[in-house]
């Protein structure tokens, strides 16, 4: 198939006059008549739009080769066959054929060369075998939980492209530098709330073992949700481990956190007191309820939930103590472990009872981070286990950067936080205002 602009069915977009939409910054678009003309020409010649030998492949070949020729013209300073290039010291020297993997499949192109070998094309660089769109596609598929084998099969089935598993791993390895930069990036000075929780992944370190990977989500003074980092643990973390994590956040610029919400992580309150003395540590109420139900028979869950609700919705700590006493009188004999659970967590359970409904609503659960962990679990489910800690962190980071591509989730989140942020500012004597941009 030869694509030319002499075909009467193909319309070329005329130059836009000054002051037109294109001149005003509007995004250039292809003419609909041009697209219709190409489709009509493909049908007339019996070509498919996609697949090997399809119109899109030929069009991609033409566009890439035209762009490469334009780059060589700019490099040499004269057009092909222009007498001005004679005896200029460098000249065109034919072309070489290479196959590049694109989002529509493999495309064979002719790359022009110059005589002294100084031409370095940008659109398809030397030794480049994949266009950027393919690498973005591979990263997106891995982030959604596909294994390297599944990505390989998907590319072969849908795009007719053969990409080895090692190549797929190499593509995703290229984000490691970005991951480390992301994990070390500067953070805001003040966060209204930091949610901290873990997901358990299987990592082979001599033998396959369950390892926690901790994630932190911060709510900024402007109501934005920010994933602050990922940290791999061993499962036996105590105050020393948490002090290292919190010190990392502090060294990256976090001077103050109003409330830190977690799930009863051992040693964390002591570490928080060392790093941010004014920070309140709050136990996640949802986690506390779930842990309570684990000790109880399923048939008793509705009654337990009903009797526990007055405890965590009490207007004051004193009222909560009275309600808990009533709860204990009913359930302690049957489920003493539930009573001990709440008694041990009481110091980190009661802080949010000091605040009004707006603040209670957003800190009584770690729904924000549980949503993130849900995406993590979905992504790692098909993987079985990771060969090492870095591979696990890389995979979770890929999931992070694939979240909320449209930005709509962030917008909804910010709207929901407007009222609580005003309440935070009043309750914490302007500490939050100090962190506003």
N, C-alpha and C positions, 0 to 999 in steps of 0.2 A: 504493500500500500504506500503510495506516495502522497504526502499531504502538501498541497501548494495553496498559495493565496490567489492563484489565477482561476480557481474553480468559482463559477458564478454563485454557488450556494454558500460560499464562505464570506462573511462580512468582516471587514477590518474596522476596528474602532477608530474613528477619526481623532486627530489631535484636538484636545479641549482648549477652547479659547481662555484667555486670562480672565480670572474671576468666576470661572465655572465651578461646579461641585468638585471636580477632580482637583482643581487648583486650591480649593478651600479645605483640602485635607480629607476628602471622601476617599474610601478605599476603592482602588481600581477593580473593576469586575469584567469578566469576559462577556462578550456579546452573546445573547441568547441565540442570535442567528448563526454565529460562529459554531456554537455547540450543536445546533440542529444540523448545520451543514456537515460537520464531522460525522455525526451519527448517520445521516443519510448516505454519505460517501462510504462509510463502513458497511452499511446494509447492501449498497449497490455492488460492492466488491465481495460480499459474502463473508465479511470479517465479524468476529465476536468483539464485544466491547472490552472484555477482560480475558485473562488467561493467556497462555503462550501464543504469541503471534497476534494477539488482540490489538484493537485500535489504541487503547490506553498505553500499552507497552511501546508501540511505534511512536505515539505522540511524545511519550517520555524520552525516548531515544532522540527524537528530533530536537526537543527543547534542550536536553543536556548537551548534545553536540553543538547546537547553535550557541549556547552559552560558553562552551569551551573555546569555540572559534573566536567569540568576542573577547574572551580573556586573552587569547594569544595575540589578537590584533592590538589590544591595549598594551601588551608586553613588548611587541615588536615596534609599534608606532606606525604601522601602515596596514592597509587592507590587503587581502589576498589578491595576487596578480597586479598589484599597484606598482608601477615602475619606480615609485619613490623608494621602494625597499631594496632596489638593486645596489649591490656593493655597500650595504649598510652594516656589514660585520656579523649579522645574524639573520636567519631567514627560516621560513617554514621547511620542515623536513618530513613530510608525510604524516602518518598516524600509526598508532598501534591499537589493537582491539583488546578490550577488557570487558568482563561481565560484572555488573554491579547488582546487588540485591536491593530491590525497592519494595515499597508497600504494595505494589501490584504484581510482584514477582521479579525474576531475574531479567535484566535488560542488557543486551550486548551493545556497547557503544564504541565509536572510534575516537580516540583521544589524540588530538593533534600534538605534534612535537616540533621543537625548534632545533636548529643545527648545533648550537653550543650547549644544549641541555640545561639552560638556565630557567626555562619556563616551569613555574610551579602553580598549577591550577588550583583554584579555591573551591569551586562548586563540586568537583570530584577530585579530591587531592590524590597525590601520588600514593600508591599502595592502598588506597581506600577501596574497599570492596562492598561496603554497605552505606546507603544513604541514611542520614540522621533519623528519618521517619521510621526506619526499620528498627533502629536501636530504641527509639521511644516506644515502639510497639512491643518489643521484647520486654522492656522494663515494666510496662503497664501490665502485661500478661503475668509476669512473675509476681508483681505486687498483688495481683488478684488471687494468688494462691496456686497457679499452675506450676508444676515441676518442670525441670529443663526438658525432660522427655515429652511432656504434654505440649510445651511451647514448640518444640521441634516438630511434633506431629501436626499441630495447628498450622504452622507456617507452610508445611508441605501440602496439607489438604486444601487450605484456603487460597494460598498464594503460589503454590507450585514451586516453593523455594526450599532448597536443601540447606539447612543450617545445623552444624554439629552441636552437640551438647556442650562441648568445651567452648565453642564460640559464644553460646548463650551465656555461659558462666563468665567468660571474658567481658562480654558487654555489660553485665550487671556489676562486675568488679570495678568498672570505671566510675561507679558512683561512690566508691569508698572514700575518695578524697573529699567529695562533697559531704559525705556523712560525717567525717571527722570535723570538717569546718562547721557543720550544723551543730554538732555536739559541743563545740567550743565557742559558739557565737556569743556576743554580748547580749545580755538580757535587760529587761526593764528594772528600774530602781525599786519599785513597790508593786506587789501583787495583792489584790483583795483576798483571793483564795488560791491555794495550791492543793490540788487533788493528787494523791500518791497511791499507786496500787501496782500489782504485779500480775504477769501472765506466766504460766509455767510452760516451758518448751523442753523438748528432748535434745540434748547435746551430747555428742560422742567425745569424750575426753578420756581415752583409754577404754572406757566402756560407756554405753548409753545411760544417761542419768537425767532425771528431771532437774531443771535449773530454772530459777525465777529470773525474769527480766522485768525490771521496774521502770515505769513510765510516770512522768509528772506533767500535769496540765495546769497552767497558771491562768488566772483571770486577771487581765491587766486593769489599770485604773480607768481605762476607756471602755471596758466591757468586752475586749477581744479575748478570744480563746487562743492560747499559745502552748503548743507541746514543747516543754522545756528541755527534755532529754530522755535518753534511754541508758539504763545501767544494768549490767549483768551481775547477778548475785550467785552465791553458792548454795543458799537455802539455810545457812546457819547464821544469818546476819544479826548483829547486835548493835549497841550504841556506837562502837568504833566504826562499823561499816556506814551507818547512817550519817555520822559526822563527816565522813569523806564525801558522801553524796551532797549533803547540804553545803559543805564548804566549797564544793565545785560550783554550786549555784551562786554562792556568795561571791566567789572570785570572778564570776562572770557578770557581776554587777547588781545582784539582788541584795539590797540593803535591808528590806523589810517585807515580811509576809504577815498579813493580819490574822488569817486563820489557815491552818494546814489540816486537811481532812484525809484520814487514812483508815485502814482496817486493822487496828490494834497491832501494828508492827512492833515487835519487841525491841526496846531500846531507843525507839524513835523519839518519844517525848523528851528523854534526857539529852539526846543530840540536838534537838530543836532549841532547848533551853540554853545550850552552849553557843549556838550560832546566832539565833534570833531570840533573845530573852523575852521580848514583848509578844511573841507569837503565841496564839492559842491553838492547842492541838485538839482536834475534834474527831471522835470516832464516827465512822460512817454508820448511820442508823440502819440502813438497808442491810449492810453486812451483819450487823448485830442481830437483826431479826432472822436473817437466813441461818446464821450459826445457831440461833435458838431452836429453830425448827428441826435442825439436824438431830437434836437430842430427843425429839418427840415423835410419836406415832402420827402418821398422816391424818388419821381420823380426828386428832386433837388440834390440828393446825388452825381451823377456823376459830375455835374457842380461844386458843392461845393468842391469835392475832387480835381478837376482840378485846381480851383482857390486857394486852400490852399497849394498845393504842393510847389509853389514858395516861400511861407513863411518859411516852415520848411526845405527847401533845400537851402536857401539863403547862400551865402558865408560868410556874416558878419551880426552882429546884425543891423547895419545901413541899410543894404540891406533888411533885414527881415522886418524892420519897414516900409520901402517904399512899399514893397509888401503887407504888412498888410493894409496899408492905401488904396491901390487900391482895396483890397478885401472888406474892410469896405464900400467903396463908392458904390460897387455893391450890397452888401447883407445886410447892416445895417437896411435899411428900412423894409425889409421883415423878417429878423431874428436878431433883436437886441440882443437877449439872447446869440447868438453865439459870437457876438462881445464882449459882457461883459465877457463871459467865457474866451476868449483869453486874454483880458486885465488883468483880475484878475490873470491869470496863467503866465503872461509874465515874471515875475522875475525868475520863476523856469523853464520856457521854453527855454530861450536864452543861458544858460551856454554852452550847447554842440556846439553852433555855433562857439565857439572859437577854436575848435579842428579840426583836419584833418578828412578825410573820414573814416579812419580805426576806429577811436574812435567813430565817429558819428554813424556808422553802428551798433555798439554793445550796445550803450546806449540810442538810440532814442526810443527803445521799451523795454518792460519787457517780451519779448517772453519767456525767460527762466522760469520766475516764472508763466507766464500764462500757460505754458505747465504743470507745477506742479499743478496749480489750476485746470486744466482740469482733471487730474487724481483724484484729490480730489473730484471734483463734480461727476465724474462717480462713485466713490466709495461710496459716501454718498447718492446718488440718491435713492437707494432702502430702505434706513433706515427710511425715514420719519422724525423722530426726535430722539435725544439722551436724556437719562434720566437726565444727568448732564454734567457739563463742562469737567470733567475728562474722561467720556466715549467718548466725541467728540474728545478730544486730543488723546486718546488712539487709536481711529479708524484712525485718520489722520497719526499718527506715524506708524501704521501698513502699511499704504500706502507708507510712506517714505521708510521704510526698504525693501519694495518689489520692489522698482524702479530699473531699469537697472541691472537685475541679471547677465547678461553676461559681463557687463562692456564696451560693445561696444559704448554705448551712451556717456560715459565719455571720451572715446578715441577720438571720433569725435569732441566733444566739445572742448577738449584741442587743437586739430589741428586747429580749427577755430579761436582760441584765440591767436595764436602765434604772428601774425602780430600786432594786437591791443595792446598786452602787450608791445612790443617794442615802440610803439607810446606813450603809457601811461608813460613809463619810461622817455622818452624825455620831454613830456609835463609837467610832475610833478617833474622835477629836481631830479630824483633818489629816490623819496620817496618809490616807489614800490620795488626797489632793496633791500631796508632795510628789506623787509619781505620775501625775497627769502630764501628757505631752504638750 
